[in-house]
């Protein structure tokens, strides 16, 4: 019965994982292909369903196990040898008790743990991606069109990546609701990814905003503007 239980459990888990392939493919495209990015999302997504998969797998395992005994004539031989149905149910009860404990633990602890770790995984990977973007992919005099959904341009960038000069920020190509252009002579990046307080500050800049259905342009000047990263 144990092999049948493991087989059914793996099949049901595979069905759930396949149903989440689109979501998982977005993770791989965004954060890259690695063992961590491939295995951990599978585990976190599967955890909330363990409390449902275990009872179903146990039911099919019992049905398959006893059906095979009956089809092979082994159960009839056991009955003829004095092996009663009550004795045959004892192993099933032990396995069912263990499966019940696993299902309860999954429902009470593992489900919330999986959902919580999923959010932490996304946050950690997004912060790491942002850190790599700031440290390695920002270049002077180059339009960067994947900066958190915006287009960023800086004429000069300091060696420690904390100060930028002659900066432009505008919505990305996929943005249809925002229509603005931010220009600032000086910008700085403060805080840290680890502390979660990373922000970009613009000084003495100007924002041009346009409406899609109008040719009017509004202009707003500011002394300081902070963008939470």
PyMOL commands that place a pseudoatom at each C-alpha (Angstrom):
pseudoatom trace, name=CA, resn=UNK, resi=1, chain=A, elem=C, hetatm=0, pos=[0.000, 0.000, 0.000]
pseudoatom trace, name=CA, resn=UNK, resi=2, chain=A, elem=C, hetatm=0, pos=[2.901, 2.375, 0.699]
pseudoatom trace, name=CA, resn=UNK, resi=3, chain=A, elem=C, hetatm=0, pos=[4.220, 2.235, -2.909]
pseudoatom trace, name=CA, resn=UNK, resi=4, chain=A, elem=C, hetatm=0, pos=[0.715, 2.973, -4.215]
pseudoatom trace, name=CA, resn=UNK, resi=5, chain=A, elem=C, hetatm=0, pos=[0.404, 5.877, -1.792]
pseudoatom trace, name=CA, resn=UNK, resi=6, chain=A, elem=C, hetatm=0, pos=[3.728, 7.376, -2.912]
pseudoatom trace, name=CA, resn=UNK, resi=7, chain=A, elem=C, hetatm=0, pos=[2.834, 6.895, -6.587]
pseudoatom trace, name=CA, resn=UNK, resi=8, chain=A, elem=C, hetatm=0, pos=[-0.566, 8.591, -6.276]
pseudoatom trace, name=CA, resn=UNK, resi=9, chain=A, elem=C, hetatm=0, pos=[0.950, 11.384, -4.173]
pseudoatom trace, name=CA, resn=UNK, resi=10, chain=A, elem=C, hetatm=0, pos=[3.603, 12.065, -6.828]
pseudoatom trace, name=CA, resn=UNK, resi=11, chain=A, elem=C, hetatm=0, pos=[1.028, 12.006, -9.640]
pseudoatom trace, name=CA, resn=UNK, resi=12, chain=A, elem=C, hetatm=0, pos=[-1.291, 14.475, -7.884]
pseudoatom trace, name=CA, resn=UNK, resi=13, chain=A, elem=C, hetatm=0, pos=[1.657, 16.699, -6.994]
pseudoatom trace, name=CA, resn=UNK, resi=14, chain=A, elem=C, hetatm=0, pos=[2.783, 16.674, -10.625]
pseudoatom trace, name=CA, resn=UNK, resi=15, chain=A, elem=C, hetatm=0, pos=[-0.720, 17.680, -11.758]
pseudoatom trace, name=CA, resn=UNK, resi=16, chain=A, elem=C, hetatm=0, pos=[-0.692, 20.655, -9.371]
pseudoatom trace, name=CA, resn=UNK, resi=17, chain=A, elem=C, hetatm=0, pos=[2.800, 21.684, -10.452]
pseudoatom trace, name=CA, resn=UNK, resi=18, chain=A, elem=C, hetatm=0, pos=[1.831, 21.476, -14.135]
pseudoatom trace, name=CA, resn=UNK, resi=19, chain=A, elem=C, hetatm=0, pos=[-1.194, 23.699, -13.477]
pseudoatom trace, name=CA, resn=UNK, resi=20, chain=A, elem=C, hetatm=0, pos=[1.215, 26.327, -12.091]
pseudoatom trace, name=CA, resn=UNK, resi=21, chain=A, elem=C, hetatm=0, pos=[3.737, 26.199, -14.953]
pseudoatom trace, name=CA, resn=UNK, resi=22, chain=A, elem=C, hetatm=0, pos=[2.792, 29.642, -16.265]
pseudoatom trace, name=CA, resn=UNK, resi=23, chain=A, elem=C, hetatm=0, pos=[3.396, 31.160, -12.849]
pseudoatom trace, name=CA, resn=UNK, resi=24, chain=A, elem=C, hetatm=0, pos=[6.658, 29.266, -12.443]
pseudoatom trace, name=CA, resn=UNK, resi=25, chain=A, elem=C, hetatm=0, pos=[7.852, 30.191, -15.923]
pseudoatom trace, name=CA, resn=UNK, resi=26, chain=A, elem=C, hetatm=0, pos=[7.452, 33.866, -15.017]
pseudoatom trace, name=CA, resn=UNK, resi=27, chain=A, elem=C, hetatm=0, pos=[9.757, 33.295, -12.043]
pseudoatom trace, name=CA, resn=UNK, resi=28, chain=A, elem=C, hetatm=0, pos=[12.389, 31.625, -14.221]
pseudoatom trace, name=CA, resn=UNK, resi=29, chain=A, elem=C, hetatm=0, pos=[12.185, 34.337, -16.876]
pseudoatom trace, name=CA, resn=UNK, resi=30, chain=A, elem=C, hetatm=0, pos=[12.406, 37.131, -14.293]
pseudoatom trace, name=CA, resn=UNK, resi=31, chain=A, elem=C, hetatm=0, pos=[15.007, 35.710, -11.924]
pseudoatom trace, name=CA, resn=UNK, resi=32, chain=A, elem=C, hetatm=0, pos=[16.889, 33.253, -14.152]
pseudoatom trace, name=CA, resn=UNK, resi=33, chain=A, elem=C, hetatm=0, pos=[17.231, 29.472, -14.216]
pseudoatom trace, name=CA, resn=UNK, resi=34, chain=A, elem=C, hetatm=0, pos=[18.828, 27.951, -11.126]
pseudoatom trace, name=CA, resn=UNK, resi=35, chain=A, elem=C, hetatm=0, pos=[18.219, 25.065, -8.738]
pseudoatom trace, name=CA, resn=UNK, resi=36, chain=A, elem=C, hetatm=0, pos=[16.893, 27.449, -6.090]
pseudoatom trace, name=CA, resn=UNK, resi=37, chain=A, elem=C, hetatm=0, pos=[14.541, 29.243, -8.486]
pseudoatom trace, name=CA, resn=UNK, resi=38, chain=A, elem=C, hetatm=0, pos=[13.268, 25.904, -9.796]
pseudoatom trace, name=CA, resn=UNK, resi=39, chain=A, elem=C, hetatm=0, pos=[12.918, 23.840, -6.611]
pseudoatom trace, name=CA, resn=UNK, resi=40, chain=A, elem=C, hetatm=0, pos=[11.792, 26.315, -3.940]
pseudoatom trace, name=CA, resn=UNK, resi=41, chain=A, elem=C, hetatm=0, pos=[8.748, 27.679, -5.854]
pseudoatom trace, name=CA, resn=UNK, resi=42, chain=A, elem=C, hetatm=0, pos=[7.620, 24.080, -6.487]
pseudoatom trace, name=CA, resn=UNK, resi=43, chain=A, elem=C, hetatm=0, pos=[7.888, 23.347, -2.772]
pseudoatom trace, name=CA, resn=UNK, resi=44, chain=A, elem=C, hetatm=0, pos=[6.148, 26.519, -1.616]
pseudoatom trace, name=CA, resn=UNK, resi=45, chain=A, elem=C, hetatm=0, pos=[3.299, 26.154, -4.119]
pseudoatom trace, name=CA, resn=UNK, resi=46, chain=A, elem=C, hetatm=0, pos=[2.785, 22.498, -3.213]
pseudoatom trace, name=CA, resn=UNK, resi=47, chain=A, elem=C, hetatm=0, pos=[2.636, 23.007, 0.575]
pseudoatom trace, name=CA, resn=UNK, resi=48, chain=A, elem=C, hetatm=0, pos=[-0.931, 24.423, 0.723]
pseudoatom trace, name=CA, resn=UNK, resi=49, chain=A, elem=C, hetatm=0, pos=[-2.225, 21.384, -1.203]
pseudoatom trace, name=CA, resn=UNK, resi=50, chain=A, elem=C, hetatm=0, pos=[-0.572, 18.667, 0.906]
pseudoatom trace, name=CA, resn=UNK, resi=51, chain=A, elem=C, hetatm=0, pos=[-3.531, 18.521, 3.300]
pseudoatom trace, name=CA, resn=UNK, resi=52, chain=A, elem=C, hetatm=0, pos=[-5.763, 17.687, 0.311]
pseudoatom trace, name=CA, resn=UNK, resi=53, chain=A, elem=C, hetatm=0, pos=[-3.375, 15.414, -1.575]
pseudoatom trace, name=CA, resn=UNK, resi=54, chain=A, elem=C, hetatm=0, pos=[-2.589, 13.110, 1.379]
pseudoatom trace, name=CA, resn=UNK, resi=55, chain=A, elem=C, hetatm=0, pos=[-6.201, 11.906, 2.035]
pseudoatom trace, name=CA, resn=UNK, resi=56, chain=A, elem=C, hetatm=0, pos=[-6.846, 11.424, -1.678]
pseudoatom trace, name=CA, resn=UNK, resi=57, chain=A, elem=C, hetatm=0, pos=[-3.591, 9.514, -2.114]
pseudoatom trace, name=CA, resn=UNK, resi=58, chain=A, elem=C, hetatm=0, pos=[-4.434, 7.309, 0.896]
pseudoatom trace, name=CA, resn=UNK, resi=59, chain=A, elem=C, hetatm=0, pos=[-7.892, 6.523, -0.475]
pseudoatom trace, name=CA, resn=UNK, resi=60, chain=A, elem=C, hetatm=0, pos=[-6.537, 5.482, -3.866]
pseudoatom trace, name=CA, resn=UNK, resi=61, chain=A, elem=C, hetatm=0, pos=[-3.694, 3.538, -2.240]
pseudoatom trace, name=CA, resn=UNK, resi=62, chain=A, elem=C, hetatm=0, pos=[-6.142, 1.457, -0.162]
pseudoatom trace, name=CA, resn=UNK, resi=63, chain=A, elem=C, hetatm=0, pos=[-8.389, 0.839, -3.158]
pseudoatom trace, name=CA, resn=UNK, resi=64, chain=A, elem=C, hetatm=0, pos=[-5.489, -0.136, -5.414]
pseudoatom trace, name=CA, resn=UNK, resi=65, chain=A, elem=C, hetatm=0, pos=[-3.858, -2.312, -2.751]
pseudoatom trace, name=CA, resn=UNK, resi=66, chain=A, elem=C, hetatm=0, pos=[-6.931, -4.353, -1.883]
pseudoatom trace, name=CA, resn=UNK, resi=67, chain=A, elem=C, hetatm=0, pos=[-8.046, -4.519, -5.520]
pseudoatom trace, name=CA, resn=UNK, resi=68, chain=A, elem=C, hetatm=0, pos=[-4.693, -6.023, -6.452]
pseudoatom trace, name=CA, resn=UNK, resi=69, chain=A, elem=C, hetatm=0, pos=[-4.933, -8.559, -3.603]
pseudoatom trace, name=CA, resn=UNK, resi=70, chain=A, elem=C, hetatm=0, pos=[-8.401, -9.537, -4.771]
pseudoatom trace, name=CA, resn=UNK, resi=71, chain=A, elem=C, hetatm=0, pos=[-7.455, -9.691, -8.467]
pseudoatom trace, name=CA, resn=UNK, resi=72, chain=A, elem=C, hetatm=0, pos=[-4.437, -11.928, -7.805]
pseudoatom trace, name=CA, resn=UNK, resi=73, chain=A, elem=C, hetatm=0, pos=[-6.418, -14.224, -5.514]
pseudoatom trace, name=CA, resn=UNK, resi=74, chain=A, elem=C, hetatm=0, pos=[-4.095, -13.449, -2.614]
pseudoatom trace, name=CA, resn=UNK, resi=75, chain=A, elem=C, hetatm=0, pos=[-6.862, -12.126, -0.413]
pseudoatom trace, name=CA, resn=UNK, resi=76, chain=A, elem=C, hetatm=0, pos=[-8.885, -15.332, -0.815]
pseudoatom trace, name=CA, resn=UNK, resi=77, chain=A, elem=C, hetatm=0, pos=[-5.812, -17.350, 0.153]
pseudoatom trace, name=CA, resn=UNK, resi=78, chain=A, elem=C, hetatm=0, pos=[-5.295, -15.138, 3.202]
pseudoatom trace, name=CA, resn=UNK, resi=79, chain=A, elem=C, hetatm=0, pos=[-8.906, -15.624, 4.250]
pseudoatom trace, name=CA, resn=UNK, resi=80, chain=A, elem=C, hetatm=0, pos=[-8.570, -19.399, 3.818]
pseudoatom trace, name=CA, resn=UNK, resi=81, chain=A, elem=C, hetatm=0, pos=[-5.447, -19.335, 6.018]
pseudoatom trace, name=CA, resn=UNK, resi=82, chain=A, elem=C, hetatm=0, pos=[-7.384, -17.621, 8.783]
pseudoatom trace, name=CA, resn=UNK, resi=83, chain=A, elem=C, hetatm=0, pos=[-6.191, -14.062, 8.141]
pseudoatom trace, name=CA, resn=UNK, resi=84, chain=A, elem=C, hetatm=0, pos=[-9.350, -12.063, 8.909]
pseudoatom trace, name=CA, resn=UNK, resi=85, chain=A, elem=C, hetatm=0, pos=[-10.443, -8.737, 7.476]
pseudoatom trace, name=CA, resn=UNK, resi=86, chain=A, elem=C, hetatm=0, pos=[-9.920, -7.066, 10.864]
pseudoatom trace, name=CA, resn=UNK, resi=87, chain=A, elem=C, hetatm=0, pos=[-6.259, -8.073, 10.889]
pseudoatom trace, name=CA, resn=UNK, resi=88, chain=A, elem=C, hetatm=0, pos=[-5.899, -6.790, 7.321]
pseudoatom trace, name=CA, resn=UNK, resi=89, chain=A, elem=C, hetatm=0, pos=[-7.301, -3.430, 8.401]
pseudoatom trace, name=CA, resn=UNK, resi=90, chain=A, elem=C, hetatm=0, pos=[-4.734, -2.918, 11.191]
pseudoatom trace, name=CA, resn=UNK, resi=91, chain=A, elem=C, hetatm=0, pos=[-1.899, -1.764, 8.840]
pseudoatom trace, name=CA, resn=UNK, resi=92, chain=A, elem=C, hetatm=0, pos=[-4.403, 0.443, 7.028]
pseudoatom trace, name=CA, resn=UNK, resi=93, chain=A, elem=C, hetatm=0, pos=[-5.406, 2.096, 10.303]
pseudoatom trace, name=CA, resn=UNK, resi=94, chain=A, elem=C, hetatm=0, pos=[-1.777, 2.765, 11.222]
pseudoatom trace, name=CA, resn=UNK, resi=95, chain=A, elem=C, hetatm=0, pos=[-1.067, 4.315, 7.815]
pseudoatom trace, name=CA, resn=UNK, resi=96, chain=A, elem=C, hetatm=0, pos=[-4.333, 6.280, 7.952]
pseudoatom trace, name=CA, resn=UNK, resi=97, chain=A, elem=C, hetatm=0, pos=[-3.430, 7.657, 11.394]
pseudoatom trace, name=CA, resn=UNK, resi=98, chain=A, elem=C, hetatm=0, pos=[-0.022, 8.775, 10.138]
pseudoatom trace, name=CA, resn=UNK, resi=99, chain=A, elem=C, hetatm=0, pos=[-1.597, 10.312, 7.025]
pseudoatom trace, name=CA, resn=UNK, resi=100, chain=A, elem=C, hetatm=0, pos=[-4.177, 12.096, 9.194]
pseudoatom trace, name=CA, resn=UNK, resi=101, chain=A, elem=C, hetatm=0, pos=[-1.404, 13.560, 11.355]
pseudoatom trace, name=CA, resn=UNK, resi=102, chain=A, elem=C, hetatm=0, pos=[0.492, 14.725, 8.257]
pseudoatom trace, name=CA, resn=UNK, resi=103, chain=A, elem=C, hetatm=0, pos=[-2.662, 16.291, 6.785]
pseudoatom trace, name=CA, resn=UNK, resi=104, chain=A, elem=C, hetatm=0, pos=[-3.468, 18.120, 10.031]
pseudoatom trace, name=CA, resn=UNK, resi=105, chain=A, elem=C, hetatm=0, pos=[0.104, 19.384, 10.369]
pseudoatom trace, name=CA, resn=UNK, resi=106, chain=A, elem=C, hetatm=0, pos=[0.046, 20.540, 6.753]
pseudoatom trace, name=CA, resn=UNK, resi=107, chain=A, elem=C, hetatm=0, pos=[-3.258, 22.341, 7.191]
pseudoatom trace, name=CA, resn=UNK, resi=108, chain=A, elem=C, hetatm=0, pos=[-2.268, 24.033, 10.458]
pseudoatom trace, name=CA, resn=UNK, resi=109, chain=A, elem=C, hetatm=0, pos=[1.416, 24.801, 9.892]
pseudoatom trace, name=CA, resn=UNK, resi=110, chain=A, elem=C, hetatm=0, pos=[2.754, 23.968, 6.424]
pseudoatom trace, name=CA, resn=UNK, resi=111, chain=A, elem=C, hetatm=0, pos=[0.024, 25.757, 4.453]
pseudoatom trace, name=CA, resn=UNK, resi=112, chain=A, elem=C, hetatm=0, pos=[0.622, 29.112, 6.128]
pseudoatom trace, name=CA, resn=UNK, resi=113, chain=A, elem=C, hetatm=0, pos=[4.377, 28.475, 6.031]
pseudoatom trace, name=CA, resn=UNK, resi=114, chain=A, elem=C, hetatm=0, pos=[4.282, 27.830, 2.276]
pseudoatom trace, name=CA, resn=UNK, resi=115, chain=A, elem=C, hetatm=0, pos=[2.290, 30.984, 1.527]
pseudoatom trace, name=CA, resn=UNK, resi=116, chain=A, elem=C, hetatm=0, pos=[4.495, 33.075, 3.801]
pseudoatom trace, name=CA, resn=UNK, resi=117, chain=A, elem=C, hetatm=0, pos=[7.713, 31.708, 2.312]
pseudoatom trace, name=CA, resn=UNK, resi=118, chain=A, elem=C, hetatm=0, pos=[6.373, 32.315, -1.205]
pseudoatom trace, name=CA, resn=UNK, resi=119, chain=A, elem=C, hetatm=0, pos=[5.994, 36.022, -0.452]
pseudoatom trace, name=CA, resn=UNK, resi=120, chain=A, elem=C, hetatm=0, pos=[9.423, 36.117, 1.187]
pseudoatom trace, name=CA, resn=UNK, resi=121, chain=A, elem=C, hetatm=0, pos=[10.950, 34.346, -1.842]
pseudoatom trace, name=CA, resn=UNK, resi=122, chain=A, elem=C, hetatm=0, pos=[9.458, 36.867, -4.278]
pseudoatom trace, name=CA, resn=UNK, resi=123, chain=A, elem=C, hetatm=0, pos=[10.549, 39.789, -2.102]
pseudoatom trace, name=CA, resn=UNK, resi=124, chain=A, elem=C, hetatm=0, pos=[14.082, 38.446, -1.634]
pseudoatom trace, name=CA, resn=UNK, resi=125, chain=A, elem=C, hetatm=0, pos=[14.561, 37.704, -5.322]
pseudoatom trace, name=CA, resn=UNK, resi=126, chain=A, elem=C, hetatm=0, pos=[13.137, 41.065, -6.367]
pseudoatom trace, name=CA, resn=UNK, resi=127, chain=A, elem=C, hetatm=0, pos=[15.444, 42.869, -3.953]
pseudoatom trace, name=CA, resn=UNK, resi=128, chain=A, elem=C, hetatm=0, pos=[18.431, 40.843, -5.177]
pseudoatom trace, name=CA, resn=UNK, resi=129, chain=A, elem=C, hetatm=0, pos=[17.524, 41.602, -8.793]
pseudoatom trace, name=CA, resn=UNK, resi=130, chain=A, elem=C, hetatm=0, pos=[17.251, 45.282, -7.933]
pseudoatom trace, name=CA, resn=UNK, resi=131, chain=A, elem=C, hetatm=0, pos=[20.598, 45.199, -6.143]
pseudoatom trace, name=CA, resn=UNK, resi=132, chain=A, elem=C, hetatm=0, pos=[22.267, 43.572, -9.162]
pseudoatom trace, name=CA, resn=UNK, resi=133, chain=A, elem=C, hetatm=0, pos=[20.631, 46.094, -11.468]
pseudoatom trace, name=CA, resn=UNK, resi=134, chain=A, elem=C, hetatm=0, pos=[22.003, 49.032, -9.504]
pseudoatom trace, name=CA, resn=UNK, resi=135, chain=A, elem=C, hetatm=0, pos=[25.480, 47.581, -8.991]
pseudoatom trace, name=CA, resn=UNK, resi=136, chain=A, elem=C, hetatm=0, pos=[26.187, 46.006, -12.377]
pseudoatom trace, name=CA, resn=UNK, resi=137, chain=A, elem=C, hetatm=0, pos=[23.679, 47.004, -15.061]
pseudoatom trace, name=CA, resn=UNK, resi=138, chain=A, elem=C, hetatm=0, pos=[23.372, 50.767, -14.674]
pseudoatom trace, name=CA, resn=UNK, resi=139, chain=A, elem=C, hetatm=0, pos=[25.643, 52.518, -17.159]
pseudoatom trace, name=CA, resn=UNK, resi=140, chain=A, elem=C, hetatm=0, pos=[26.421, 56.124, -17.919]
pseudoatom trace, name=CA, resn=UNK, resi=141, chain=A, elem=C, hetatm=0, pos=[24.744, 57.597, -20.978]
pseudoatom trace, name=CA, resn=UNK, resi=142, chain=A, elem=C, hetatm=0, pos=[22.595, 54.512, -21.615]
pseudoatom trace, name=CA, resn=UNK, resi=143, chain=A, elem=C, hetatm=0, pos=[18.790, 54.346, -21.515]
pseudoatom trace, name=CA, resn=UNK, resi=144, chain=A, elem=C, hetatm=0, pos=[17.814, 51.501, -19.195]
pseudoatom trace, name=CA, resn=UNK, resi=145, chain=A, elem=C, hetatm=0, pos=[14.259, 50.440, -20.070]
pseudoatom trace, name=CA, resn=UNK, resi=146, chain=A, elem=C, hetatm=0, pos=[13.830, 47.759, -17.388]
pseudoatom trace, name=CA, resn=UNK, resi=147, chain=A, elem=C, hetatm=0, pos=[14.314, 49.850, -14.250]
pseudoatom trace, name=CA, resn=UNK, resi=148, chain=A, elem=C, hetatm=0, pos=[11.256, 48.761, -12.193]
pseudoatom trace, name=CA, resn=UNK, resi=149, chain=A, elem=C, hetatm=0, pos=[8.989, 49.311, -15.180]
pseudoatom trace, name=CA, resn=UNK, resi=150, chain=A, elem=C, hetatm=0, pos=[10.490, 52.713, -15.968]
pseudoatom trace, name=CA, resn=UNK, resi=151, chain=A, elem=C, hetatm=0, pos=[13.079, 54.094, -18.357]
pseudoatom trace, name=CA, resn=UNK, resi=152, chain=A, elem=C, hetatm=0, pos=[16.086, 55.551, -16.547]
pseudoatom trace, name=CA, resn=UNK, resi=153, chain=A, elem=C, hetatm=0, pos=[18.884, 57.625, -18.009]
pseudoatom trace, name=CA, resn=UNK, resi=154, chain=A, elem=C, hetatm=0, pos=[21.850, 59.142, -16.188]
pseudoatom trace, name=CA, resn=UNK, resi=155, chain=A, elem=C, hetatm=0, pos=[24.610, 61.088, -17.871]
pseudoatom trace, name=CA, resn=UNK, resi=156, chain=A, elem=C, hetatm=0, pos=[27.087, 60.421, -15.051]
pseudoatom trace, name=CA, resn=UNK, resi=157, chain=A, elem=C, hetatm=0, pos=[27.138, 57.759, -12.319]
pseudoatom trace, name=CA, resn=UNK, resi=158, chain=A, elem=C, hetatm=0, pos=[29.553, 57.751, -9.396]
pseudoatom trace, name=CA, resn=UNK, resi=159, chain=A, elem=C, hetatm=0, pos=[31.806, 54.764, -8.812]
pseudoatom trace, name=CA, resn=UNK, resi=160, chain=A, elem=C, hetatm=0, pos=[29.844, 53.675, -5.734]
pseudoatom trace, name=CA, resn=UNK, resi=161, chain=A, elem=C, hetatm=0, pos=[26.541, 53.892, -7.688]
pseudoatom trace, name=CA, resn=UNK, resi=162, chain=A, elem=C, hetatm=0, pos=[25.037, 56.252, -5.126]
pseudoatom trace, name=CA, resn=UNK, resi=163, chain=A, elem=C, hetatm=0, pos=[25.071, 59.578, -7.039]
pseudoatom trace, name=CA, resn=UNK, resi=164, chain=A, elem=C, hetatm=0, pos=[23.727, 60.318, -10.513]
pseudoatom trace, name=CA, resn=UNK, resi=165, chain=A, elem=C, hetatm=0, pos=[23.833, 63.492, -12.591]
pseudoatom trace, name=CA, resn=UNK, resi=166, chain=A, elem=C, hetatm=0, pos=[21.467, 64.764, -15.304]
pseudoatom trace, name=CA, resn=UNK, resi=167, chain=A, elem=C, hetatm=0, pos=[18.846, 62.091, -14.714]
pseudoatom trace, name=CA, resn=UNK, resi=168, chain=A, elem=C, hetatm=0, pos=[15.700, 61.324, -16.684]
pseudoatom trace, name=CA, resn=UNK, resi=169, chain=A, elem=C, hetatm=0, pos=[12.899, 58.992, -15.539]
pseudoatom trace, name=CA, resn=UNK, resi=170, chain=A, elem=C, hetatm=0, pos=[9.860, 58.079, -17.643]
pseudoatom trace, name=CA, resn=UNK, resi=171, chain=A, elem=C, hetatm=0, pos=[7.284, 55.252, -17.808]
pseudoatom trace, name=CA, resn=UNK, resi=172, chain=A, elem=C, hetatm=0, pos=[8.252, 52.111, -19.695]
pseudoatom trace, name=CA, resn=UNK, resi=173, chain=A, elem=C, hetatm=0, pos=[6.850, 50.939, -22.982]
pseudoatom trace, name=CA, resn=UNK, resi=174, chain=A, elem=C, hetatm=0, pos=[4.238, 48.711, -21.324]
pseudoatom trace, name=CA, resn=UNK, resi=175, chain=A, elem=C, hetatm=0, pos=[2.771, 51.542, -19.263]
pseudoatom trace, name=CA, resn=UNK, resi=176, chain=A, elem=C, hetatm=0, pos=[-0.453, 52.974, -20.695]
pseudoatom trace, name=CA, resn=UNK, resi=177, chain=A, elem=C, hetatm=0, pos=[-1.745, 54.903, -17.661]
pseudoatom trace, name=CA, resn=UNK, resi=178, chain=A, elem=C, hetatm=0, pos=[1.288, 57.008, -16.767]
pseudoatom trace, name=CA, resn=UNK, resi=179, chain=A, elem=C, hetatm=0, pos=[2.494, 59.778, -19.070]
pseudoatom trace, name=CA, resn=UNK, resi=180, chain=A, elem=C, hetatm=0, pos=[5.227, 61.854, -17.510]
pseudoatom trace, name=CA, resn=UNK, resi=181, chain=A, elem=C, hetatm=0, pos=[8.891, 62.713, -17.827]
pseudoatom trace, name=CA, resn=UNK, resi=182, chain=A, elem=C, hetatm=0, pos=[11.015, 63.552, -14.803]
pseudoatom trace, name=CA, resn=UNK, resi=183, chain=A, elem=C, hetatm=0, pos=[14.217, 65.529, -15.239]
pseudoatom trace, name=CA, resn=UNK, resi=184, chain=A, elem=C, hetatm=0, pos=[16.646, 66.287, -12.439]
pseudoatom trace, name=CA, resn=UNK, resi=185, chain=A, elem=C, hetatm=0, pos=[20.252, 67.505, -12.407]
pseudoatom trace, name=CA, resn=UNK, resi=186, chain=A, elem=C, hetatm=0, pos=[21.100, 65.422, -9.340]
pseudoatom trace, name=CA, resn=UNK, resi=187, chain=A, elem=C, hetatm=0, pos=[19.811, 62.128, -7.965]
pseudoatom trace, name=CA, resn=UNK, resi=188, chain=A, elem=C, hetatm=0, pos=[21.045, 59.815, -5.257]
pseudoatom trace, name=CA, resn=UNK, resi=189, chain=A, elem=C, hetatm=0, pos=[20.373, 56.244, -4.154]
pseudoatom trace, name=CA, resn=UNK, resi=190, chain=A, elem=C, hetatm=0, pos=[20.204, 55.800, -0.386]
pseudoatom trace, name=CA, resn=UNK, resi=191, chain=A, elem=C, hetatm=0, pos=[19.484, 52.921, 1.986]
pseudoatom trace, name=CA, resn=UNK, resi=192, chain=A, elem=C, hetatm=0, pos=[20.119, 49.253, 1.361]
pseudoatom trace, name=CA, resn=UNK, resi=193, chain=A, elem=C, hetatm=0, pos=[18.397, 46.245, -0.137]
pseudoatom trace, name=CA, resn=UNK, resi=194, chain=A, elem=C, hetatm=0, pos=[18.921, 44.175, 3.004]
pseudoatom trace, name=CA, resn=UNK, resi=195, chain=A, elem=C, hetatm=0, pos=[17.212, 46.732, 5.253]
pseudoatom trace, name=CA, resn=UNK, resi=196, chain=A, elem=C, hetatm=0, pos=[14.368, 47.240, 2.788]
pseudoatom trace, name=CA, resn=UNK, resi=197, chain=A, elem=C, hetatm=0, pos=[14.712, 51.045, 2.804]
pseudoatom trace, name=CA, resn=UNK, resi=198, chain=A, elem=C, hetatm=0, pos=[16.298, 51.535, -0.618]
pseudoatom trace, name=CA, resn=UNK, resi=199, chain=A, elem=C, hetatm=0, pos=[15.122, 54.756, -2.242]
pseudoatom trace, name=CA, resn=UNK, resi=200, chain=A, elem=C, hetatm=0, pos=[16.092, 57.166, -5.011]
pseudoatom trace, name=CA, resn=UNK, resi=201, chain=A, elem=C, hetatm=0, pos=[16.039, 60.901, -4.279]
pseudoatom trace, name=CA, resn=UNK, resi=202, chain=A, elem=C, hetatm=0, pos=[15.803, 63.579, -6.974]
pseudoatom trace, name=CA, resn=UNK, resi=203, chain=A, elem=C, hetatm=0, pos=[16.832, 67.179, -6.249]
pseudoatom trace, name=CA, resn=UNK, resi=204, chain=A, elem=C, hetatm=0, pos=[15.688, 70.438, -7.913]
pseudoatom trace, name=CA, resn=UNK, resi=205, chain=A, elem=C, hetatm=0, pos=[13.916, 68.681, -10.756]
pseudoatom trace, name=CA, resn=UNK, resi=206, chain=A, elem=C, hetatm=0, pos=[10.901, 69.151, -12.969]
pseudoatom trace, name=CA, resn=UNK, resi=207, chain=A, elem=C, hetatm=0, pos=[8.090, 66.822, -14.042]
pseudoatom trace, name=CA, resn=UNK, resi=208, chain=A, elem=C, hetatm=0, pos=[6.247, 67.123, -17.351]
pseudoatom trace, name=CA, resn=UNK, resi=209, chain=A, elem=C, hetatm=0, pos=[2.853, 65.390, -17.328]
pseudoatom trace, name=CA, resn=UNK, resi=210, chain=A, elem=C, hetatm=0, pos=[0.580, 64.906, -20.336]
pseudoatom trace, name=CA, resn=UNK, resi=211, chain=A, elem=C, hetatm=0, pos=[-2.923, 63.487, -20.667]
pseudoatom trace, name=CA, resn=UNK, resi=212, chain=A, elem=C, hetatm=0, pos=[-3.545, 60.910, -23.446]
pseudoatom trace, name=CA, resn=UNK, resi=213, chain=A, elem=C, hetatm=0, pos=[-6.694, 62.656, -24.719]
pseudoatom trace, name=CA, resn=UNK, resi=214, chain=A, elem=C, hetatm=0, pos=[-5.270, 66.168, -24.564]
pseudoatom trace, name=CA, resn=UNK, resi=215, chain=A, elem=C, hetatm=0, pos=[-2.312, 68.065, -25.918]
pseudoatom trace, name=CA, resn=UNK, resi=216, chain=A, elem=C, hetatm=0, pos=[-1.945, 70.087, -22.729]
pseudoatom trace, name=CA, resn=UNK, resi=217, chain=A, elem=C, hetatm=0, pos=[1.195, 69.560, -20.690]
pseudoatom trace, name=CA, resn=UNK, resi=218, chain=A, elem=C, hetatm=0, pos=[1.411, 70.298, -16.979]
pseudoatom trace, name=CA, resn=UNK, resi=219, chain=A, elem=C, hetatm=0, pos=[4.716, 71.252, -15.404]
pseudoatom trace, name=CA, resn=UNK, resi=220, chain=A, elem=C, hetatm=0, pos=[5.625, 70.743, -11.762]
pseudoatom trace, name=CA, resn=UNK, resi=221, chain=A, elem=C, hetatm=0, pos=[8.894, 71.806, -10.176]
pseudoatom trace, name=CA, resn=UNK, resi=222, chain=A, elem=C, hetatm=0, pos=[10.184, 70.322, -6.955]
pseudoatom trace, name=CA, resn=UNK, resi=223, chain=A, elem=C, hetatm=0, pos=[13.132, 70.701, -4.609]
pseudoatom trace, name=CA, resn=UNK, resi=224, chain=A, elem=C, hetatm=0, pos=[13.253, 67.081, -3.537]
pseudoatom trace, name=CA, resn=UNK, resi=225, chain=A, elem=C, hetatm=0, pos=[11.369, 63.936, -4.516]
pseudoatom trace, name=CA, resn=UNK, resi=226, chain=A, elem=C, hetatm=0, pos=[11.852, 60.447, -3.066]
pseudoatom trace, name=CA, resn=UNK, resi=227, chain=A, elem=C, hetatm=0, pos=[11.071, 57.244, -4.964]
pseudoatom trace, name=CA, resn=UNK, resi=228, chain=A, elem=C, hetatm=0, pos=[10.759, 54.128, -2.813]
pseudoatom trace, name=CA, resn=UNK, resi=229, chain=A, elem=C, hetatm=0, pos=[12.567, 51.261, -4.535]
for i in range(1, 229): cmd.bond("trace and resi %d" % i, "trace and resi %d" % (i + 1))
show_as sticks, trace
zoom trace
